[in-house]
Amino acid sequence: MTTGQMMKNWRQPSILPGFGLTLGYTIFYLTVIILIPLVGLVWRSASLGWAEFFSIAADERTMLALKVSFGSALAAGAINAVFGVIVAWVLVRYDFPGRRLLDAVVDLPFALPTAVAGISLAALYAPNGWIGALLAPLGIKIAFTPVGIVVALVFVGLPFVVRTVQPVMEELDREVEEASATLGATRFQTLRMVVLPALTPAILTGFALAFARGVGEYGSVIFIAGNIPYVSEIAPLLIVIRLEEFNYAGATAIACIMLVISFAMLLFINLLQMWSRRRYANVR
């Protein structure tokens, strides 16, 4: 296509007009809601200077808090990527009494205040709680440990995976699976070579959403984490502590580090998602 043809197509009116207005509104909205606060965050942390900024970044307490936050979010996202797909599969492929009720229960973490969820989980998994009392004789402690953080993040992140995978799974053509079976493929081979490649982009999207939610989660975590420095202290809590100490520059520095790491990891996940989508399209 020549440059003239491209310009001609660009100038042709769309069936649904308003591109210029909606694009301008989109840019304005994203600038006011997202870009300006992020620029302010970076600008405030830049007042520290490189030496002090790297000193905060290299601090042992900061490093361990970041490790707990990102490590727990990754672990919870991976768990949800597995069990969220199983839950979506049950809701889509099977019809049983109470299915609609179970489908509604999946959305409860969206509606439930995170602080209430954290208090409930802490009460359940504490050594004297219903579940914690059963695990205590086995020497397993969940509440007030990093494991409790993962449990809380699994709770708040599960709906992201289920609701992302579920519509894609509903659109899968079952005739393709039947054709795979008639060609001699086992159920595992059909799942691995037919179903999962089609679901991979959606699974990665759900994982990214659950991971992003988990990294910044605060309310449901602080009640079950124990908040022990160097052990189970999350980065958002450390930011709050720095703010209570009126150390605003230090708080924004930690926030900037979280922002950079999160952006890099989400960019990698998005690129992996694009690659998997193109690979599946080429296979088809």
Secondary structure as UniProt FT lines:
FT   HELIX           3..11
FT   HELIX           19..30
FT   HELIX           31..35
FT   HELIX           36..46
FT   TURN            47..48
FT   HELIX           50..57
FT   HELIX           60..93
FT   TURN            97..98
FT   HELIX           99..105
FT   TURN            106..107
FT   HELIX           108..111
FT   HELIX           114..125
FT   TURN            127..128
FT   TURN            130..131
FT   HELIX           132..135
FT   HELIX           136..138
FT   TURN            143..144
FT   HELIX           146..171
FT   HELIX           174..182
FT   TURN            183..184
FT   HELIX           187..190
FT   HELIX           191..195
FT   HELIX           196..215
FT   HELIX           219..225
FT   TURN            229..232
FT   HELIX           235..244
FT   TURN            245..246
FT   HELIX           248..283
//
